[in-house]
Amino acid sequence: LVGMGSTVFRDAVYTSHEVTIDQKQIDWFENIVETHPAEEGWKVFVFTHAPPNGSGLRVLQENHVVNGCCWLNHSNEKQCQKFIQLVREHRCIKAWFSGHFHLGQDYQDSITFPTIDPKDGPYPNRGSCVFAQTSVMRAGTSRDGRQQSRLIRGNKDGFEICTIDHQKDGKVRLDASITFKGDSNEVGVYAHDDESYDHDKYFKVYVPNAGDALHPPDEGFRRYNSDGNINPFDVEMDTTAWWYMSCGRALGMLNGNLIEYDSSTLAP
């Protein structure tokens, strides 16, 4: 079990104090995963306040994205990308739990798996790691009324991720089952349907999909023509589109806004 804590407070850039992990901890974490390889049977579970960019978790509020405090070390581009790079490189990292958003665990995007069926889309490139978001226990700190925490249960095949519902006398619900496939791969299965869409307070954010060897980019991808320009297109509130800049950065349209996406993970 590995934990890393926020060490910078109000002097952090762009109000990102809650999500900043200092370089000393990053170096320590890198040494941990380098010296505990998957090939020797090591299985590392990580716990941080906020999730790393590239986790695929999408249960968040717009203010965190706008303020640059959504992901670990969000306001430092190099450090922000370091965590998912380590996950991709070191398959001993099997699970990563985080909180930060004060939102519940009934949303299916509060857990993401490292692999998906090729028929469902491109390889997500998240190493061998399951990412899980954790809610809050106290009503006064919940932003969607849910009061929940996570329970991890190990078994001979892998582990289970469960929800403890503090509004239902601690009722335990199975959320996902994860099975180890050798030392370097694992497969996850959701235990229930997404329960979050019984109201109109939230929407499922559009995330660009660059495709892979088996899949083309999604329909929102805008290509450059022979003149080096993107053909003009109308922009309305429901327009979803994205493209790469010559510098390598990715921009897109969502809800009438111009959005910058991380070039490595295509997270907003």
N, C-alpha and C positions, 0 to 999 in steps of 0.2 A: 504494500500500500504506500503510495507516494502522495504527499500533499504539498502544494505550493500556495503561499499567501501573498496578498497585496501588501506592498511595503511603502508605497508613495501616497501621501494624503493630499491636502488641498493645493499644493504647489504643482501638481501634475498638469500637463498640457491638455487643454480642451476638456476640463472637468473629468478626466479619465482616471482619477485617483483609485477608484474601486477595482480597476481591472489591470493595474500595472504590477508586473512581477519584475523584480530587479535582475540585472544581468548575472549576479552571483548565483541566484537560484536557477536561472536558465542553464548556466554552465554546470551546476550540480546535477540537474535533471538529465542533461545530455550525457554526463558521465555515468549516471545510474543506468540508463537504457543501453549505453554502449558496453557496459561491463556485465550486463545481465541479459544475454542474447536468448532469443526464442529457441534457438537450436539446442540450448542446454536445459530447456524446459521452464524457463522463467516466464511468469505471467504477471504483468504489472498493471495495477489499477490506480488511476490518477484522480485526485480530487482538487478542484480549484473553485474560486468564487465565480468566475465567468468562464464560458466555454472558449476554446480556441477557434479562430477563423478557419473555415473549411470543415467544421464538424457536421454541417448539414442541418443543425438544429434551427428551426424557424419559428419557435414560440417566443416572440419578442415584441417590444413596442417601438414605434418609430423614433421616439425621443432618444433611445440608446444609439440608434444608427446615426442620427443627426448630430449628436453630441460627441461622437467618436469614443463611446464607452460601451460598445456592444460586445466586442471580443477581447481576449487577453491582449494587452499592449496595443490596443487598437490604433493609437495615435503615433505609433512607431512602426512604420511599414516593414522594416527588416525583422524586428523582433516579433511582430504580429504573425508573420508567415513562418517563423521558426518552429512553432509548436506543431503545426500540421506536417511540416517537413520531417520532423522527428518521428511522428506517427507513421508516416509513409515509409521511412527508412528502417524503423525498428519494430518488427512485428511481435516483440514481447509485450507491447502496450495493447492490452486486451479490452480495457474499458476506461472511460473518462466521464466522471460525474461533475456537474456544475450546477449553479443556481443563478443568482444575479437578477433575474427578470421578475421574480415574485408572481409567476403565472403557473397554472396548474399542470397536472400530468395526464389529463384526459385527452390531450392533443397527440395524435400519432406522430407528428413531427417533433415531439419531445424526446423521442428515441430514434437514432439512426443506426443503420447497420453498415459494416464495411464492404459487403458485397450484395449485389442484387442479381436476379435472374437476367441474363443477357437479353431475353425477349422484352424485358420491361424498360430497358434503356442502357445508357453507357455505364461503364465501370466507374464508381464514385471516387476511387483513388483515396481511400481513407485507411490504408494499411490493413491491419487486422483488429481494428478498434471499434467497439460499440460506444456511442456517445449518448448520454442520458442527462436530461435536465431535471432538476429537483425543485419542488415548489417550496412553500413556507408552511409552518405549523400554526402560526397565530393569525387570527382574523384581522387584526389591525395592520398587518403588513402585507396582506394578500391584495393583489390588484385585479383579480377576477372572481373573488369570493371563495376560491378553493383553498382548503387547508390540508396539505398532503406532504408526505415525505417518502423517501425510497427505502426499500428493503432489498438486499442482495442475498440470494440463497444459492450456495454452491451445490453441485451434484457431481456424479461420476462422469457425466458427459460435458459439463460446462458450468453454466450458472443461469439463474433466473433473476429478472428485475421485476419487483413488485411495487405497488402503491399501498401505503398505509393511509387510510382516510380518517383524519382526526375529527371530521364532522359526523362520522358514522361509528363512533366508539372504537376506533382503531381497526376497522375492517380491512383485511388484506386482500388485494386483488392482483392477480398475475397479469403483468403487462407484456412481457416478452421472454422467450426462451432462447438462450444462446448455446450453440453446440460447437465445441472445438473440433476442427478437422485437421489433425496433426498439430505441429507447433506453430505454423505460420498462417493459418486461416481459421476463420470461424463463421458460422452461419446463424443468423437471427430470424425469429419468426414472431410476429405480433400475436398477442393472445386475445385481442378484442378490437373492434372497429373504433375509428376516431369518434369521440363523443363531443367534439367541440363545436359542431356546426348546427346547433339548435337555436341559433340567434344570429343577428346581423352585426354584432359588435366587432367581429374580427373577420379578416379575409386572409386567404392563403397567398402569400407574397410570391410573385413571379421571380424565379431564379433562372438565369440563362443556362442553356445546356449546349456545350461545345461539341458534343458527340465524341465518338472514338472510331476505332477501325471498323466496327460493325454498325455504327449508327451515325447519320449525318447530324449537323447542328439542328436545333429546333427551328420552328417556322419563324420565330422572331429575329433570327440572325440576319443582319443586313450586309450584303457583300458589296465590295467596291467594283465598279464597272471598269471597262478598258481605259477610261480617261482618268482613273484614280479617284472617282467620286462615288458617293452613295446616291442612288436614284432618290429623288424627293418622294416623301410620303406624308400623308395627312396624319396629324397627331390629335387624338381625342383622349378623353379621360380613360377609356378602356384600351388604349393602344399599348401593346407590349412589343418592344423592339430593342435590339442591342447590336453593338459593333465594336471592333477593335480600332483604336487610334494608331497612328504610325509609330508612336512611342511605346506601344505595347499595352497601354491601359485600355480598359473596357468601359464603355459608357452605354446607357440604355434609357428607355422611357418606361415609366410606371406611374399610373394614376396622375398623368399629366406632369410629372416631375422628371427632371433629368437626373439620373442616378449613376454614380460611379460604382463599378463592381471590381472587387479584387481580381487582378489578372490571373492569379494562380488558381483560386478556388471559385471564382465568379459569385462570391457572396457579396451582398450589397454593402 
